[in-house]
Amino acid sequence: MKLRFLLRTLGTLSLSLGMGLAAPSAPAALRVATLHPLLTDLAQQVGGAQVTVLAIVAPGTDVHHFSPSPQNMQQLAGADLVLASGKQLENYLGKLQDNLRAGQTLLEVGKSIPSLELSEAAALLEAPETGPAGHRHGGVDPHWWNSVENMQRATRVLAAAFAQADPPQAPAYQAHAAAYLKQLTELKSWARREFSKIPPEQRKLATAHLSLGYFAQEFGFRLIPVQGLNPEIPATSQDLAAAVDTIRQSKVRAVFPEQGVNPKLLAKIASETGVTFAGQLIADGNGTAALASFTAAFTHNVQEIVRALAP
């Protein structure tokens, strides 16, 4: 009896092991390469297990100055779909397009998202003299990802693109997108409740450069960008004087450094004006570690802003 039981047990175990070896999980059919850290996150949210995502631009990278290396181009060769942010952020897209193989698709995710023109961005400024003159991106603010609504638009764009590239998995992509859209809707509602703690007259964001235009437009903030759209252009003494005057006259409560931007200038302004030198914001969508996803970075920004500006 014991022998028969042992043999039956071993047979069942062998069958289970055999089945496990015979049916390994199949690799995802759709291969997607991303040229912005937040697109990596978004592709994973929409694609789920049905997509293999290759992050060409790693978290924490300066997205304004990234340029693909020969090694990156080799990595891109293995992708079916290449996702770019668009809105003139990646000035290398023309060359990249020329080097893609037949059958590869380059999708500028931000292309179908309404652009914030610099003339519109100027209307969000607390003072015109702190405006975004002479920026290399031309007449469009490229930081479209700093808006929950825009991320919802981008979610729909990816769901449609993935479904077109991989029709059998279309229902899965639509289901993933629907779940993420719900999460984003809840995130925006939470942000509005948090911002209600800040008096309307105190909803002013003094930062190094004009990266939060879409955010300000969506949530009703005014902007004071010390260095316009491009933090690489040194601020003149006139720029600093104008920013200091605006901060004093507007009774701004805090200045906000940004990840990846030298904080010395803002620290000097904070010291000169006596306002709070607040926590660092993630404006270019390049957070790292626990702050690498859109929802985590956005939550972090909301919390830092409320902490500094709420009474």
C-alpha positions as CSV (number, residue, x, y, z in Angstrom):
1,M,0.0,0.0,0.0
2,K,2.7,2.4,1.0
3,L,4.7,1.5,-2.2
4,R,1.7,2.1,-4.4
5,F,1.0,5.4,-2.7
6,L,4.6,6.5,-3.2
7,L,4.6,5.5,-6.9
8,R,1.3,7.4,-7.5
9,T,2.7,10.5,-5.7
10,L,5.9,10.4,-7.7
11,G,3.9,10.0,-10.9
12,T,1.8,13.0,-10.1
13,L,4.9,15.1,-9.3
14,S,6.6,14.1,-12.6
15,L,3.5,15.0,-14.5
16,S,3.3,18.4,-12.8
17,L,7.0,19.1,-13.5
18,G,6.6,17.9,-17.1
19,M,3.7,20.2,-17.7
20,G,5.6,23.2,-16.1
21,L,8.6,22.6,-18.4
22,A,6.4,22.1,-21.5
23,A,4.5,25.3,-21.1
24,P,6.8,28.2,-20.4
25,S,5.2,31.7,-20.5
26,A,5.3,33.1,-24.1
27,P,7.2,36.3,-24.6
28,A,5.1,39.4,-25.4
29,A,4.5,39.8,-29.2
30,L,4.6,43.6,-29.3
31,R,8.0,45.2,-28.7
32,V,7.9,49.0,-27.8
33,A,10.9,51.3,-27.4
34,T,10.4,54.6,-25.4
35,L,12.3,57.9,-25.7
36,H,11.0,59.5,-22.5
37,P,10.8,58.0,-19.0
38,L,7.1,58.7,-18.6
39,L,6.4,57.0,-21.9
40,T,8.1,53.9,-20.4
41,D,5.7,54.1,-17.5
42,L,2.7,54.7,-19.7
43,A,3.6,51.9,-22.1
44,Q,3.8,49.5,-19.2
45,Q,0.4,50.7,-17.8
46,V,-1.4,50.3,-21.2
47,G,0.6,47.3,-22.5
48,G,0.7,45.2,-19.4
49,A,2.1,41.7,-19.9
50,Q,1.2,41.8,-23.6
51,V,4.0,44.3,-24.4
52,T,7.8,44.2,-23.9
53,V,9.0,47.8,-23.2
54,L,12.5,48.9,-23.9
55,A,13.5,52.1,-22.1
56,I,16.0,53.9,-24.3
57,V,15.9,57.0,-22.0
58,A,16.4,55.9,-18.5
59,P,14.8,57.5,-15.4
60,G,16.6,60.6,-14.2
61,T,18.0,61.5,-17.7
62,D,18.0,65.1,-18.9
63,V,15.3,64.7,-21.6
64,H,16.2,68.1,-23.1
65,H,19.7,67.1,-23.9
66,F,19.5,63.3,-24.6
67,S,20.7,62.1,-28.0
68,P,20.6,58.4,-29.0
69,S,24.0,56.7,-29.1
70,P,25.0,54.0,-31.7
71,Q,24.2,51.4,-29.0
72,N,20.7,53.0,-28.6
73,M,20.1,52.8,-32.3
74,Q,21.0,49.1,-32.2
75,Q,18.5,48.6,-29.3
76,L,15.8,50.4,-31.3
77,A,16.2,48.0,-34.2
78,G,14.5,45.3,-32.1
79,A,11.3,47.4,-31.5
80,D,8.1,47.3,-33.5
81,L,6.9,50.7,-32.2
82,V,9.0,53.6,-31.1
83,L,7.4,56.2,-28.8
84,A,8.6,59.8,-28.7
85,S,7.3,62.7,-26.7
86,G,7.1,65.0,-29.6
87,K,6.3,68.8,-29.6
88,Q,9.9,69.4,-30.8
89,L,11.5,68.0,-27.6
90,E,13.6,65.4,-29.5
91,N,15.5,67.3,-32.1
92,Y,17.0,64.0,-33.4
93,L,13.7,62.4,-34.6
94,G,14.4,63.1,-38.3
95,K,17.7,61.3,-38.2
96,L,16.2,58.5,-36.1
97,Q,13.3,58.1,-38.6
98,D,15.8,57.7,-41.5
99,N,17.5,54.8,-39.6
100,L,14.4,52.8,-38.7
101,R,13.9,49.5,-40.6
102,A,10.9,48.7,-42.7
103,G,7.9,47.9,-40.6
104,Q,8.9,50.0,-37.6
105,T,6.6,52.8,-36.6
106,L,7.7,56.1,-34.9
107,L,4.8,57.6,-32.9
108,E,5.0,61.1,-31.5
109,V,2.6,60.7,-28.6
110,G,2.3,64.4,-27.9
111,K,1.5,65.3,-31.5
112,S,-2.3,64.8,-31.1
113,I,-2.4,66.5,-27.7
114,P,-3.3,70.3,-27.8
115,S,-0.2,72.4,-27.6
116,L,0.4,75.3,-25.2
117,E,1.7,78.1,-27.4
118,L,4.2,80.5,-25.8
119,S,1.8,83.3,-26.3
120,E,-0.7,81.3,-24.1
121,A,2.0,80.4,-21.6
122,A,2.8,84.1,-21.3
123,A,-0.8,84.7,-20.1
124,L,-0.1,82.3,-17.2
125,L,2.9,84.4,-16.0
126,E,2.7,86.5,-12.9
127,A,4.7,89.2,-14.7
128,P,5.4,89.4,-18.4
129,E,9.0,90.5,-17.9
130,T,9.8,87.0,-16.5
131,G,8.6,85.5,-19.8
132,P,10.0,82.8,-22.0
133,A,12.0,84.6,-24.7
134,G,14.3,83.0,-27.2
135,H,13.8,79.3,-26.4
136,R,15.2,76.7,-28.7
137,H,12.0,74.7,-28.8
138,G,10.3,77.5,-30.8
139,G,6.7,78.5,-30.1
140,V,5.5,75.4,-28.3
141,D,5.9,74.4,-24.6
142,P,7.0,70.7,-24.9
143,H,6.2,69.7,-21.3
144,W,2.7,68.4,-22.1
145,W,3.1,65.5,-19.6
146,N,2.6,67.9,-16.6
147,S,-1.2,67.6,-17.0
148,V,-3.4,64.8,-15.9
149,E,-5.8,65.4,-18.8
150,N,-2.9,65.2,-21.2
151,M,-1.7,61.9,-19.7
152,Q,-5.3,60.6,-20.2
153,R,-5.1,61.7,-23.8
154,A,-1.8,59.9,-24.2
155,T,-3.3,56.8,-22.6
156,R,-5.9,56.7,-25.3
157,V,-3.3,57.3,-28.0
158,L,-1.2,54.3,-26.8
159,A,-4.2,52.0,-26.5
160,A,-5.2,52.7,-30.1
161,A,-1.6,52.4,-31.4
162,F,-1.0,49.1,-29.5
163,A,-4.4,47.7,-30.7
164,Q,-3.5,48.6,-34.3
165,A,0.0,47.0,-34.1
166,D,-1.3,43.9,-32.2
167,P,-5.0,43.4,-33.0
168,P,-5.4,40.1,-31.2
169,Q,-4.6,41.8,-27.9
170,A,-6.7,44.9,-28.5
171,P,-9.3,44.0,-25.7
172,A,-6.4,43.7,-23.2
173,Y,-5.0,47.1,-24.2
174,Q,-8.4,48.7,-23.9
175,A,-8.9,47.1,-20.5
176,H,-5.5,48.3,-19.2
177,A,-6.2,51.8,-20.5
178,A,-9.6,51.9,-18.9
179,A,-8.2,51.0,-15.5
180,Y,-5.4,53.6,-15.8
181,L,-7.8,56.3,-16.9
182,K,-9.9,55.7,-13.8
183,Q,-6.8,55.9,-11.7
184,L,-5.8,59.2,-13.3
185,T,-9.3,60.6,-12.8
186,E,-9.1,59.8,-9.1
187,L,-5.6,61.4,-9.0
188,K,-6.9,64.7,-10.5
189,S,-9.8,64.8,-8.1
190,W,-7.4,64.3,-5.2
191,A,-5.1,67.1,-6.5
192,R,-8.0,69.5,-6.7
193,R,-9.0,68.8,-3.1
194,E,-5.4,69.3,-2.0
195,F,-5.1,72.6,-3.9
196,S,-8.2,73.9,-2.3
197,K,-6.1,74.3,0.8
198,I,-4.1,77.0,-0.9
199,P,-5.8,80.5,-1.1
200,P,-6.3,81.5,-4.8
201,E,-4.0,84.5,-4.3
202,Q,-1.2,82.2,-3.2
203,R,-1.3,79.9,-6.1
204,K,2.0,81.1,-7.6
205,L,4.9,78.8,-8.7
206,A,8.3,80.4,-8.8
207,T,10.6,77.9,-10.6
208,A,13.9,77.9,-12.6
209,H,12.2,77.5,-15.9
210,L,8.8,77.4,-17.5
211,S,8.1,73.7,-17.3
212,L,4.7,73.7,-15.5
213,G,2.6,75.6,-18.0
214,Y,0.2,72.8,-18.7
215,F,0.0,72.1,-15.0
216,A,-0.7,75.8,-14.2
217,Q,-3.4,75.9,-16.9
218,E,-5.1,72.8,-15.5
219,F,-5.1,73.7,-11.9
220,G,-5.2,77.5,-11.8
221,F,-1.7,78.6,-10.9
222,R,0.4,81.6,-11.9
223,L,4.0,81.1,-13.0
224,I,7.3,83.0,-12.3
225,P,10.0,81.2,-14.4
226,V,13.3,82.9,-13.6
227,Q,15.0,81.6,-16.7
228,G,12.2,81.2,-19.2
229,L,11.7,77.8,-20.9
230,N,15.4,77.0,-21.0
231,P,17.4,76.7,-17.8
232,E,20.6,76.4,-19.8
233,I,20.4,80.1,-20.8
234,P,22.1,82.1,-18.0
235,A,19.8,84.6,-16.3
236,T,20.9,88.2,-16.7
237,S,21.0,90.6,-13.8
238,Q,17.9,92.2,-15.3
239,D,16.1,88.8,-15.2
240,L,17.1,88.3,-11.6
241,A,16.0,91.8,-10.6
242,A,12.6,91.3,-12.3
243,A,12.1,88.0,-10.7
244,V,13.0,89.4,-7.2
245,D,10.6,92.3,-7.7
246,T,7.8,90.0,-8.9
247,I,8.3,87.7,-5.9
248,R,8.2,90.6,-3.5
249,Q,5.3,92.5,-5.0
250,S,3.2,89.3,-5.5
251,K,3.9,88.2,-1.9
252,V,5.1,84.8,-3.2
253,R,5.5,82.3,-0.3
254,A,8.1,80.0,-1.8
255,V,10.4,79.2,-4.7
256,F,10.7,75.7,-6.0
257,P,13.9,74.1,-7.3
258,E,13.5,71.4,-10.0
259,Q,15.2,68.1,-10.3
260,G,18.1,68.2,-12.7
261,V,18.4,72.0,-12.6
262,N,21.1,73.8,-10.6
263,P,19.4,75.2,-7.5
264,K,21.9,77.9,-6.7
265,L,20.0,80.7,-8.5
266,L,16.7,80.0,-6.8
267,A,18.5,79.6,-3.4
268,K,20.0,83.1,-3.9
269,I,16.6,84.5,-4.8
270,A,15.1,82.9,-1.7
271,S,17.8,84.3,0.5
272,E,17.4,87.8,-1.0
273,T,13.6,87.8,-0.7
274,G,13.2,85.9,2.5
275,V,10.7,83.4,1.0
276,T,10.8,79.6,1.6
277,F,13.2,77.5,-0.4
278,A,10.7,74.7,-1.0
279,G,11.1,71.0,-1.8
280,Q,12.3,69.9,-5.2
281,L,9.7,69.4,-8.0
282,I,9.9,66.9,-10.8
283,A,9.1,69.0,-13.9
284,D,10.7,67.1,-16.8
285,G,9.1,63.8,-16.0
286,N,12.4,62.2,-15.1
287,G,11.9,61.1,-11.5
288,T,13.9,58.2,-10.2
289,A,13.3,55.1,-8.0
290,A,10.0,55.4,-6.2
291,L,9.2,58.7,-8.1
292,A,9.8,57.3,-11.6
293,S,6.1,56.8,-12.5
294,F,3.8,59.6,-13.5
295,T,1.4,59.1,-10.6
296,A,4.2,59.0,-8.1
297,A,6.0,62.1,-9.5
298,F,2.7,64.0,-9.8
299,T,1.7,63.1,-6.2
300,H,5.1,64.2,-5.0
301,N,4.7,67.6,-6.8
302,V,1.3,68.2,-5.4
303,Q,2.4,67.4,-1.8
304,E,5.5,69.7,-2.1
305,I,3.4,72.6,-3.5
306,V,0.7,72.3,-0.8
307,R,3.3,72.0,1.9
308,A,5.0,75.2,0.8
309,L,2.0,77.4,-0.2
310,A,-0.9,76.3,2.1
311,P,-1.3,78.5,5.2
